[in-house]
Structure formats: structure tokens, C-alpha cells
């Protein structure tokens, strides 16, 4: 999951990035609105915008983001004495989802991000004595458990979100690697590692197209295949289903 952070204070940048990175979030930092503006449609799942140093810039970013993605969460960071009533009204009119006042506890920001992005913390059953814990990213098989890496977790997330449907190579590239240049062999290697940890599930290879995680009563027959559409930028396992 990729988050855009517009923040000029380097200490705050470092603290936010460190916390989000520990949970597998890929945070892209911009200190100038002019640099952040051209990339707001680059597959982000959420935005954090500071208002203290560049109020006009942050409001312009907010307005542009909500024009592109009306439902995408935007959290604004502010100093209380710089946030007057008219600014609050304007920010909410543009679509701001919430405000956090400096100085803030990083735990507060983390909780708000989890809330607005619908990040799951529950556990799901994957079969008899098998489950996956979204909070710890651990696969439980009987009394044993294995933790998925960040990329394994992202891959499992998009496969599970579209279970019994085709997940294309492009969808995997966008959601797991944030559109970075990768080879098909890199995707195959990641799928191989995930299969070794999820031996009780069927991840079928669809030649020249992608993969399908078959679940419940479904069986891997090609005539059952349905392509998941318009989901390339979806935040995969963080969506409720």
C-alpha cells in the first residue's frame, strides 16, 4: 500500500515513515506542493498533508486529490492557532476526512489511517485448522505459524480479495511493486515462495495471464474463470468484502 506524505519537517517525516514502514506501507514524501501535484494519481491509497508551512499548497493538493478520487482518504496535519474557521470550512468543502493537531502522537495518526483505509485486523479461516491473521500477517496451520513477508502479504491480499477470479500480472505489478520495473520471473518467484507457505490452498497459474486463488467449493477449471475488472488500484486485502 502506498501513501503520499506532504510534510516539510524532516523529523516528522522520519517518524511517520518509520512507523508506516513497520506496517508495510510504502510512503512517498514530498516537501513542495509543486512536486506532489503531478503524482497524486500515481496509485496512492491515502494522503497525509501538512498545513502549517504551505496552507495554500496543501489545500490545492486536497482539492485536486478529491477531484481525482472523491472517496480516497485525506488526513490534514495542522497547528491549532493557524487553523481558523474559514480554513476548516474550506477544507471540509474540498473533502478533507479528518484533522490531526501538532504535536501529535504517532499512534493517533496510525489509528486514523487504519480507520479510513479499512485496514483489517481480524483473522480469517483458510480451511480446517488453518487461518490467516491480518494484524500479525501470520499463517496459522494447526499449532504452527509462519509470518508472510511484506510482498508475500501484498500478493496474498490481492489474490484473496479476488479469490476464484483471475489476478493479472499487471494487477500484481501495480499492487505489490507499485509499478516498479520487474520481470515475470520476479512475480513467479514470489508466487513460488507464497505457495510454499500456503500448501493447503490452490494458486493456479493461468498461462500468459496471471493467477487464481481457488477457494471454498470452487475448482480450478478454466471455464469457470472470471476476470477481476477495474481493480488495478484497489487496496486489495484492506478492502472489506
Secondary structure, DSSP 4 states (H G I P E B T S, - for coil): -EEEEE---HHHHHHHHHHHHHTT-EEEEES-HHHHHTTTTSS-SEEEEE-SS-HHHHHHHHHHHHHH-TTS-EEEEE-GGG--HHHHHHHHHHT--EEEESS--HHHHHHHHHHHTT----EEEEETTEEEETTTTEEEETTEEEEPPHHHHHHHHHHHHTTTSBEEHHHHHHHHHTT----HHHHHHHHHHHHHH-TTSEEEEETTTEEEEE-TT----GGG--B--S-TTS-GGGS--
